[in-house]
């Protein structure tokens, strides 16, 4: 029998979360309004689960835009002095910056699956270099590198090769036009990173540099990445953090973000007791204590932010219609789904930006946001210019709008 509202009698209708409510959650939880900003970079990182670090510029600018007193060096202090943050490969083979507990969850809930694939690939590459017993060779190489890093690290891959020249065997990579070689110890270091035996320490240059020194995990962090955790428990913990930051999200969103199989995604959603909610034409999930509507946002407080390429907010969902006009996606994302530097206003992606050779921040808006918000965007661009100062950087995964803005300079 149907009730007056058309639902089956005795069966409660799914709560509905509107696009407006989703944007309100996004703005508040991702600290995109002045009232939500903080200088606690660990809190910023945990609130977003993790910061993308494939492009070294991203982590610094992602944190700075959410700080009350933006400071580029704040991430360096947390990563390399206090070591409350750690850089580690995890979901989708992406390099991230995590708080330590989140790193532990990601390592056991996602990274180790990636590591098994990487180990098979690297052993095949070592075999191609003429190494017969690749397992034994790799075990011995890891032991030698671990001892060196513990005694003399952090060291760059080049320095490891200089001190352990017997491990610097040329390894063939790729085929045909893409054929290249790399020293075997560099491949082993990469595998040690995936397996949590080695961690990336300070870069060799400034904050825009992506070549890192390596440290033995146990020497860099007391206890390394923490006590072992079974994969299902870790995946549930990671899903809980994701839904807290990005929920409501669809099953496809979580699966894409974590790089999981459908089965792992379903088990993780079940393990956290995720509640189904009705979105605009889709089914979303939230945590059991998170079904209510809007997050509180200061009355009338505008939200304007220039987020860097691959910012966690930009990359948090596979299905983005609630915050992005479909016609604008081709301008703001590359063909592989990598989001470039973007202008966010009141929870929507509305344009892109780029740093030009003279240091100016050039902005292009794709929708009308009104004179008041446009003035705030200009203020944000000027503030970003001052923050970056004399540093010049390029985006590793530029979206079409950045190339157009550079061409117009």
N, C-alpha and C positions, 0 to 999 in steps of 0.2 A: 504494500500500500504506500502511496505517495503522500507526503505531508503537503501543507498548504504552499510551501515554497518549492515543491516539485522534487524534493529529495526523498529517498526511501525512508519510511518511518523507522525510527530507532537508529538510523545511521547519520551521524553528524556530518555536515558538509565540511569539506576541507577549508581551512582558513585561506583567505586570499591576501596576497601581498602585491600591491600595485607597483607599477614602475616608479611612481613618485616615492613610495615607501622604500623601495630598493635603493633609489638614489640618496634618500635621506640617511639610510644606514651606511652607504658607501662614504658619503661626505664625513659623517661623524666618526665611524670606526677607522677610517684611513687617515684621519687627522688632516683634513683638507680645509678646515676653517681656522681662523686665528685663535678662537677660544679653545680649540682642541690641540694646539701645538704644544710641544714639550721639548726640552733639551736632553731628555733621557733617550739616548739612541738605542738602548736595549729595549725599552718600551715600544719605541717606534717599530723596531724590527719584529718584535714578538706580535705586535698588533697586526702586522702584515704577513705573519708566519715566517717570512724570510724576504731578503732583498736580492733581486737578480744581480749577479756579478759577472755574467759573461762579458759585458762591457764594463771595464773598471770604473768608468765615470759614473755609471748608474747608481752604485751604492751610495756614493757621496752626495749626489744631487737628490736622490730619493729621500735620504735622511734630512738633508738641509732644508728642503721645501716644507718639511713638517716640524721644523724646530722653531722655537720662539726667538732664539738668537742664532741664526744659521752660521755654522762654522765647518769648513771643509775638514779640519783636523780632528773633529769629534769622532769620526769613524776609525781613523788611524789609532787613536788612543784606546778605543774599545777593542779593536782587533789585535793590536800588537803590544800594548802596554798592560791594560787591565785584563785582556783576553776573555772578556765576557761575551764576545762575538767570535765566530769561527767561520772561515771560508771553506766550503766543501761541495763537491759534486753531489747531486741528488736527483730530484725528479726530472725525467726526460733528459738525463745526461747533462743537465744545466748546472752551471756553477752558481752557487748561492752564498749569501752571508746569513748565518743563523745565530740566535741565542743558543746556548749550550744544550738545553733540554730539547729544543726543537731540532737541533742538529742530530741528537741521539735518536729521536723518533724518525727523522728523515733517513738516517743512515740505515736503520734496521727495517724501515717500512718501505724504502724505495731504492736507496743507493746500492745495497748488496745485490739486488736483482740485476741492476745495471752492471755491477762489478763482475758478475759471473759471465755476462756476455763479453765484456771487455777482456777478461782473462783469456777466453777462447780465442778472440781475435788476436791478441798480442802473442799468444803461444804459436799461432799459425804464422805470424810475422817473423817470430824468432826462428821457426823452422825454415822459413824462406831465406834466412841469413846463414843457413848451414849448421845451426845448432841442433844436435841430435836429440838429446834428452832435455827437452825444453822445460819440463816441470822441475827437474832437479836443478837445471841452470838458473831458473827463475827463483827458486827457493834460496839457493846460495847467494844470488845477486841481491835479493831482498835483505838477507841477513847482513851482508857486507855494507849495504847502503844504510840500513838501520843503525848499525854500529857507528858508521861514520857520522851520520846526522846527530846521533846522541852525543858523541864526543866533540864534534866540531861544528855542528850546525847552528843556525840555519845556513844552507848553502844553495846556490843556484844549480841548475842541472849541469851547466858547463863546469862549475867547480867540482861537482861530484865526478864527472868524467875525467877531469884532470887528476884527481886523487885516486880514482879507481880506473885506470886506463884499460885494464883487462875487460871491463864491462862496456867499453865504448865501441862495440861491434856494430858496423853499419847494417841497418835493417831496411830491406826494401819495403816501400809503401806505395800503394796505388799501382795503376797500370797505364800503359800507353802515354797519352798526353799528360796524365796526372801522376806519372811515376816519379818517385822521390825516395830519399833515404833519410833515416834518422838514427842516431846512436841508440843502441839497445838500452843503455841505462836510463835514457829519457823515457822510453816506453815503460820500463819497469817502475820508474817514479810515478808515472801516470796511474799505473795499476795500483801501486801502494796508496795513492790518494783515494782511489775508488774504494779500496778495501779498508780504509781508515787507519793505515799504518803510518802514513805521512800526511802532513797538513801544510797548506800554503801559508808562509809567513810574510814578512815585509816585501813589497815589490822592489825591484832593482832601481827604479827611478821615482818619479813623483806619483801623486795620486791618480794621474791619468794613465799610468803604465800598467800593463797586464802581464808582465813577466815577473814571477814571484820566486822568492827563495823557498826552499823546502825545509821542514823541520820534522823530526821524529814525533809522532803524535803524543806519545807518553811523556816526552821531554817538553813539548810545547804546552800541553794541557795536563794538569794533574788528573790521572785517570783516563786520558785520551778522550774518546767520544762517549765514555761512560760504560756502564755494565751492559752486557748483552741483553737483548730484548727480543722476544719471539716476534716474527713478522706480522702476525695478525694483530697483536696488541699494539705494535708500533704503528701499523696502518690506521688503526682506530684512533690513536692519539693524534696522528697527522690529520685525519679527516675531521676530527673535532676542532682542531685549530683552524683548519680551512673554513669550515662552516661558520665558526665564530667570526672570522674576518670577512668572508665573502658571501655568506648565506643571506637570503636564499639563493641557492645555486642548483642547477640541474645535474642530473646524473652524468650527462656528457661533459659538463663543466669540470666536475671533480675528477672524472676519469682522465680528461685531457690535461688538467693542471698537474696531477700526480704522475701521469704516465703509466697508469695501472691498466690491467686487464679489466674486462667487464665484471668478472667474478670477484676479483679483489675489491673493486669499487662497491659492489653490492654487499659484500661481507662487511666492509668498513662502515657503510651507511647503517646496516642492521646493528652492528656492534655499538654504535653511539646512540641508537634509538632515534635516528633521524625521522622527523615528522614531515609528511607530505604537505605542501601548500600549493595553492593554485596561483600560477603566475599568468602573465598575459599570453595565453595560448600554449602554456607548457606546464609541466609539473616540476616544482622545485622542492628543495629540502632545507630544513633548518633544524637546529638542536631543540630538544624537548622544552627547554626553558627559554626559547627565543622565538616563540610564535607571535608575540605581540607586534603591533604595527611600527610606526615611525620611531627611529631613534630620536632622542631630544636634540634639537639643533637650536642655537640661539635665535630668537625671533628676528627674522629679516636679515640675519647675518649672511653676507655673500660668501661664496666659496669659489675662489679663483686660484689656480695653481698651474705652473709650468712644470710638468713632469718629464723626466728624462726618458730616453728610449729604453724599452724593456722594463719600465717601472712596474712594480707588482700590481698596482691598480689597473694599469692598462692590460697586463697579461693575466689577470685573475680569472677571466671567464672566456670560454669558447663561444658562447652564445651572448652577443653583446647588444642586442636590439634595445634593451631598456636604457642604455646610455649612449648609443652611437647610431646615427643615421646610416642606414645601409649604403647610401650613395657616397658617403664620406669614407667608408672603410678602405676603399682602394687607394685613397690619398694618404691615409694614416698608418696603413700596415703594408708590409711587403708581401710577396707572393707566398712566403712560408709562414705567414701569420705573426711575424715579428713587428711589434708596435714601435714606431719612432717617437721622438720627442713630441709631446702633445700638450695642447692647452685644454684644461678641464675647467668648466664653469658650472657651478651648482650641480655637480654630479654627472655632467655630460662631457663627452669629448667633442670639442667644437672647432679645433684647428690644430696646427702644428707650428713648430719653431725650429730655428737652427742658429748655431753660432757661426758668424761669418769670419773671414780672415782678419778683419780689424777688431774682432772681439765683440762686435755688436750682436745683440740677440734680435733676429728678425722673426716676426710673427705673421702668420696668415690665418685668418678666421674663415671658417666655412659656413657659418650661420650668423645671423644677426643676434647679438647678445645685448644690445642697448648701449647707450653712451656711458652709463655708470659702470657697467661691468667692463666695457672696453677700456676705460681709464684705469681700472684695477689691473687689467691684463698688461697695459703699458707700464704700470708701476712694478709689476712682478718681473717684467723683462729687464727693466733698469736695475732692480735689486739683484737679479741673477748676474748681470754684467759685472756689477761691483763685487759680488761674491767670488766669481771665477777669476777676476783680475786679469793678469797677464797670461794665464794658462790658455792654451788653444787645444781643442780636441775635435775629433771627428767621430761620428756615430758608426759603430760597427755594422749595424743593420738599419741603414737609412730607409725611411719610407719615401715614396715618390714626392711628397710635398716638400721634404728637405732638399731634394735635388733641385726642385723648381725654385725654391727660395735662394739657394746658392747661385743658380744660373742667373737670377734676377739682380744679383748684387753688382 
